[in-house]
Each structure stands twice: as structure tokens, then as C-alpha cells.
Amino acid sequence: MESSAFRLRPYQPSDFETLLRIDQACFPRGIAYGRQEMKYYLRSEGARCLIAEADGQMAGFILIEQSAEFAHIITLDVLETYRRRSIGSALLEAAEKAATQQGAPRMVLETATTNKPAIALWKKHGYREIVTIADYYGPGLDAYEMHKTLRHSPEGN
Ligand SMILES: CC(C)(COP(=O)(O)OP(=O)(O)OC[C@H]1O[C@@H](n2cnc3c(N)ncnc32)[C@H](O)[C@@H]1OP(=O)(O)O)[C@@H](O)C(=O)NCCC(=O)NCCS
């Protein structure tokens, strides 16, 4: 019987190969990050990566980079078998919470204009299209830049 239970935990270096495989399973060749690119993002200043585990294995992850101006979602990936179980939403909400606690005023991301599941997820979580970036993923592959303002409580949390 399938279980819908999952848990979130921080990334650790031993996750790297599995994480890379998941990104390659989630995106077509040329759009998925290469090994060096992924290493670069994971090591960059302000990088934050959260892992979702289900059935004792990695089911997805979110990778963001944070600066004083905004938190940028580099990627959000959930393996096909584990989709529509709220894992993507849980990863996104946890990343937003952490970014809010670190003082980021907003979340920013790019998503392919043809990626209907992702756009539905972003909109459900309050993101809106700011601009269309022509050829962002290659010739003819446009992206929306989407933003969400993060709410900070008066206590600064
Ligand atoms: C986009 C993605 C991360 C969603 O992950 P997920 O765990 O399935 O998302 P959730 O179960 O939390 O879905 C949340 C909401 O998003 C929307 N959504 C997600 N997948 C959808 C789909 N295939 N069709 C329509 N709406 C969808 C729905 O509103 C859904 O809520 P609901 O299930 O209550 O209807 C996943 O499909 C994925 O990894 N895709 C490939 C990689 C990618 O495109 N990443 C995002 C761009 S960086």
C-alpha cells in the first residue's frame, strides 16, 4: 500500500548524486542542471536546500539562494511517483518560512511559460507573473519571472 507520509530535512553532501538524478528526471536534457552547475548553486553564499523523503528515499527537494533583496528559487523538484501529495507545497512553504525568518522581503523565481503544473502550484501559493523573459531556457523557450511578497510579523519573524 502506498503511504502519503513524507518528512523534510536539510540537505547533506551525501545527498548530491541522488539530488542530481532527481533534477535530471524532472527536467529535459539541456534544462536540467549539470553536475558543476548544481555544485556551484549548492555551495553558493545564501544557498539553502531542503530534502523531502518518502518511503525512506529522496522524493524531492527545493534549492533557493538568498540575498538581502530577495530569495530566489533555483529549482523545486518532486519525482513523478510522489507528485500531487503536497510534497512540492510543503517544500515551498518551508523555504518561504526560512526566507522570511532570514528577513527576505520577497521570493522570486523563473518558470517555463509552458510548465502548467508548476505555474498552477506557484499561483496556488500566491506568486504572480511580473514579466515574460524571452528565450530564457533556449530559443523559443520563454519563462515567466514570478514574485511573492513575504509577510513579516511586527516582531520580525
Ligand atoms: C511542479 C511540481 C514541483 C509540483 O510538485 P507536487 O508535489 O506535485 O505539488 P503539490 O502536490 O504540492 O501540488 C500543489 C498544487 O499545485 C497544483 N498542481 C500541481 N501539479 C499539477 C498538475 N499536474 N496539474 C495541475 N495542477 C497542478 C495544484 O493546484 C496542486 O494542488 P492540488 O493537488 O490540491 O490540486 C512537480 O510537478 C515537479 O517536480 N515538476 C517537474 C519540475 C518542475 O517543473 N519544477 C518547477 C519549476 S522550477
PDBQT file of the ligand as one rigid body, heavy atoms in Angstrom, charges set to zero:
ROOT
HETATM    1  C1  LIG A 201       5.732  21.322 -10.061  1.00  0.00    +0.000 C 
HETATM    2  C2  LIG A 201       5.999  20.225  -9.050  1.00  0.00    +0.000 C 
HETATM    3  C3  LIG A 201       7.186  20.621  -8.160  1.00  0.00    +0.000 C 
HETATM    4  C4  LIG A 201       4.744  20.073  -8.157  1.00  0.00    +0.000 C 
HETATM    5  O1  LIG A 201       5.031  19.169  -7.085  1.00  0.00    +0.000 OA
HETATM    6  P1  LIG A 201       3.869  18.391  -6.317  1.00  0.00    +0.000 P 
HETATM    7  O2  LIG A 201       4.458  17.771  -5.114  1.00  0.00    +0.000 OA
HETATM    8  O3  LIG A 201       3.136  17.512  -7.254  1.00  0.00    +0.000 OA
HETATM    9  O4  LIG A 201       2.910  19.616  -5.907  1.00  0.00    +0.000 OA
HETATM   10  P2  LIG A 201       1.700  19.608  -4.862  1.00  0.00    +0.000 P 
HETATM   11  O5  LIG A 201       1.163  18.209  -4.689  1.00  0.00    +0.000 OA
HETATM   12  O6  LIG A 201       2.117  20.328  -3.634  1.00  0.00    +0.000 OA
HETATM   13  O7  LIG A 201       0.619  20.467  -5.671  1.00  0.00    +0.000 OA
HETATM   14  C5  LIG A 201       0.161  21.731  -5.187  1.00  0.00    +0.000 C 
HETATM   15  C6  LIG A 201      -0.815  22.332  -6.179  1.00  0.00    +0.000 C 
HETATM   16  O8  LIG A 201      -0.155  22.652  -7.409  1.00  0.00    +0.000 OA
HETATM   17  C7  LIG A 201      -1.061  22.434  -8.499  1.00  0.00    +0.000 C 
HETATM   18  N1  LIG A 201      -0.555  21.349  -9.336  1.00  0.00    +0.000 N 
HETATM   19  C8  LIG A 201       0.497  20.544  -9.111  1.00  0.00    +0.000 A 
HETATM   20  N2  LIG A 201       0.660  19.668 -10.120  1.00  0.00    +0.000 NA
HETATM   21  C9  LIG A 201      -0.317  19.928 -11.017  1.00  0.00    +0.000 A 
HETATM   22  C10 LIG A 201      -0.686  19.355 -12.251  1.00  0.00    +0.000 A 
HETATM   23  N3  LIG A 201      -0.003  18.321 -12.796  1.00  0.00    +0.000 N 
HETATM   24  N4  LIG A 201      -1.745  19.880 -12.916  1.00  0.00    +0.000 NA
HETATM   25  C11 LIG A 201      -2.449  20.910 -12.388  1.00  0.00    +0.000 A 
HETATM   26  N5  LIG A 201      -2.152  21.491 -11.197  1.00  0.00    +0.000 NA
HETATM   27  C12 LIG A 201      -1.099  21.002 -10.517  1.00  0.00    +0.000 A 
HETATM   28  C13 LIG A 201      -2.384  22.048  -7.863  1.00  0.00    +0.000 C 
HETATM   29  O9  LIG A 201      -3.099  23.254  -7.598  1.00  0.00    +0.000 OA
HETATM   30  C14 LIG A 201      -1.933  21.386  -6.574  1.00  0.00    +0.000 C 
HETATM   31  O10 LIG A 201      -2.909  21.388  -5.568  1.00  0.00    +0.000 OA
HETATM   32  P3  LIG A 201      -3.970  20.155  -5.501  1.00  0.00    +0.000 P 
HETATM   33  O11 LIG A 201      -3.184  18.883  -5.615  1.00  0.00    +0.000 OA
HETATM   34  O12 LIG A 201      -4.633  20.356  -4.182  1.00  0.00    +0.000 OA
HETATM   35  O13 LIG A 201      -4.887  20.358  -6.678  1.00  0.00    +0.000 OA
HETATM   36  C15 LIG A 201       6.248  18.853  -9.740  1.00  0.00    +0.000 C 
HETATM   37  O14 LIG A 201       5.224  18.633 -10.698  1.00  0.00    +0.000 OA
HETATM   38  C16 LIG A 201       7.589  18.763 -10.443  1.00  0.00    +0.000 C 
HETATM   39  O15 LIG A 201       8.600  18.426  -9.816  1.00  0.00    +0.000 OA
HETATM   40  N6  LIG A 201       7.622  19.046 -11.749  1.00  0.00    +0.000 N 
HETATM   41  C17 LIG A 201       8.871  18.960 -12.531  1.00  0.00    +0.000 C 
HETATM   42  C18 LIG A 201       9.865  20.007 -12.108  1.00  0.00    +0.000 C 
HETATM   43  C19 LIG A 201       9.278  21.416 -12.189  1.00  0.00    +0.000 C 
HETATM   44  O16 LIG A 201       8.610  21.780 -13.147  1.00  0.00    +0.000 OA
HETATM   45  N7  LIG A 201       9.563  22.235 -11.135  1.00  0.00    +0.000 N 
HETATM   46  C20 LIG A 201       9.039  23.574 -11.022  1.00  0.00    +0.000 C 
HETATM   47  C21 LIG A 201       9.773  24.563 -11.860  1.00  0.00    +0.000 C 
HETATM   48  S1  LIG A 201      11.274  25.086 -11.087  1.00  0.00    +0.000 SA
ENDROOT
TORSDOF 0
